[in-house]
Amino acid sequence: MRGERKSEEEEAVKKLEKEIEEAYEKKGREAVRELMGEIRRKDPILALLAARGVLKAIKAEYRRAYQAQRLQLRITISPKERVLFEACRDFCYSKGWLKQNTNRAFLRFCVELTMDNILKWMKEEDRQLARAEEELRS
């Protein structure tokens, strides 16, 4: 008896999730609010379960979008540079610049620091070009 009720609830929740998704796709956020209001008035518990399912789907979509945008890098350090790499990693960790003393954390730190430095150089170069252009105009 209890198992039948649970499966009926699950089916009802799935049906509501689908209905909510369709409302969002066709009519937008306001339609979802209205639909959720109707469901909440009829059965608050069912509305909560449906909302959880929709939020779960939204989070999964966000993760997929994030995964599509992120850039994963893989590098190889030669054996002769390994000791220097490990010494630099340990130094950065001892200074508190890394949260974890791992190769991955150190590589991320190096890439971010390098990008920040390159951005500074690019901005300085732009300023120099703007100064040179200003001098030519004068």
C-alpha positions as CSV (number, residue, x, y, z in Angstrom):
1,M,0.0,0.0,0.0
2,R,2.7,2.4,1.0
3,G,4.9,1.5,-2.0
4,E,1.9,2.2,-4.3
5,R,1.4,5.7,-2.8
6,K,5.1,6.5,-3.1
7,S,5.1,5.5,-6.8
8,E,2.0,7.6,-7.4
9,E,3.6,10.6,-5.8
10,E,6.8,10.1,-7.9
11,E,4.7,10.0,-11.0
12,A,2.8,13.1,-10.0
13,V,6.0,14.9,-9.2
14,K,7.5,13.9,-12.6
15,K,4.4,15.1,-14.4
16,L,4.5,18.4,-12.5
17,E,8.2,18.9,-13.2
18,K,7.5,18.4,-16.9
19,E,4.5,20.7,-16.8
20,I,6.7,23.4,-15.1
21,E,9.5,23.0,-17.6
22,E,7.1,23.4,-20.5
23,A,5.5,26.4,-18.9
24,Y,9.0,28.0,-18.5
25,E,10.0,27.2,-22.0
26,K,6.8,28.5,-23.6
27,K,5.8,31.4,-21.4
28,G,8.7,32.2,-19.1
29,R,9.3,32.8,-15.4
30,E,5.9,34.4,-14.7
31,A,4.0,31.4,-16.0
32,V,6.1,29.1,-13.7
33,R,5.3,31.3,-10.7
34,E,1.6,31.1,-11.5
35,L,1.7,27.4,-12.0
36,M,3.7,26.8,-8.8
37,G,1.1,29.0,-6.9
38,E,-1.7,26.8,-8.2
39,I,0.1,23.6,-7.3
40,R,1.0,25.0,-3.8
41,R,-2.7,25.8,-3.1
42,K,-3.8,22.3,-4.1
43,D,-1.0,20.3,-2.5
44,P,1.9,22.1,-0.7
45,I,4.0,19.0,-0.3
46,L,3.7,18.0,-3.9
47,A,4.7,21.6,-4.8
48,L,7.8,21.4,-2.7
49,L,8.8,18.1,-4.3
50,A,8.2,19.4,-7.8
51,A,10.2,22.6,-7.0
52,R,13.1,20.5,-5.7
53,G,13.1,18.5,-8.9
54,V,13.1,21.6,-11.0
55,L,16.0,23.1,-9.0
56,K,17.9,19.9,-9.4
57,A,17.4,20.1,-13.2
58,I,18.5,23.7,-13.2
59,K,21.7,22.9,-11.3
60,A,22.5,20.0,-13.7
61,E,22.1,22.4,-16.6
62,Y,24.3,24.9,-14.9
63,R,27.0,22.2,-14.4
64,R,26.8,21.2,-18.1
65,A,27.2,24.9,-19.2
66,Y,30.1,25.3,-16.8
67,Q,31.8,22.1,-18.0
68,A,31.4,23.3,-21.6
69,Q,33.1,26.6,-20.8
70,R,36.0,25.5,-18.6
71,L,39.5,24.9,-20.0
72,Q,41.5,21.9,-18.7
73,L,45.2,21.9,-19.2
74,R,47.7,19.2,-18.9
75,I,51.5,19.8,-18.9
76,T,54.6,17.7,-18.6
77,I,57.5,18.7,-16.5
78,S,60.9,17.2,-17.4
79,P,62.7,15.3,-14.7
80,K,65.5,17.9,-14.5
81,E,62.9,20.6,-13.7
82,R,60.9,18.5,-11.3
83,V,63.0,19.4,-8.3
84,L,62.7,23.1,-9.0
85,F,58.9,22.7,-9.6
86,E,58.5,20.9,-6.2
87,A,60.6,23.5,-4.4
88,C,58.6,26.3,-5.9
89,R,55.3,24.5,-5.0
90,D,56.5,24.0,-1.4
91,F,57.6,27.6,-1.1
92,C,54.3,28.9,-2.3
93,Y,52.5,26.6,0.1
94,S,54.7,27.8,3.0
95,K,53.9,31.4,2.2
96,G,50.1,30.6,2.3
97,W,49.6,31.3,-1.4
98,L,48.2,27.8,-1.9
99,K,45.4,26.2,0.1
100,Q,46.7,22.7,-0.7
101,N,50.2,21.5,-1.4
102,T,49.3,19.7,-4.6
103,N,50.6,19.9,-8.2
104,R,47.2,20.9,-9.4
105,A,46.8,23.8,-7.0
106,F,50.3,25.0,-7.8
107,L,49.7,24.8,-11.6
108,R,46.4,26.8,-11.2
109,F,48.2,29.4,-9.1
110,C,51.0,29.7,-11.7
111,V,48.6,30.0,-14.6
112,E,46.5,32.6,-12.8
113,L,49.6,34.6,-11.7
114,T,51.0,34.5,-15.3
115,M,47.7,35.7,-16.8
116,D,47.5,38.5,-14.2
117,N,51.1,39.6,-15.1
118,I,50.4,39.5,-18.8
119,L,47.3,41.5,-18.4
120,K,49.3,44.2,-16.5
121,W,51.9,44.2,-19.3
122,M,49.1,44.6,-21.9
123,K,47.6,47.5,-20.0
124,E,51.0,49.2,-19.6
125,E,51.7,48.7,-23.3
126,D,48.3,50.3,-24.1
127,R,49.1,53.3,-21.9
128,Q,52.5,53.7,-23.6
129,L,50.8,53.6,-27.0
130,A,48.2,56.1,-25.9
131,R,51.0,58.4,-24.6
132,A,52.9,58.0,-27.9
133,E,49.8,58.8,-29.9
134,E,49.1,61.9,-27.7
135,E,52.6,63.1,-28.3
136,L,52.3,62.7,-32.0
137,R,49.1,64.8,-32.0
138,S,50.7,67.6,-30.0
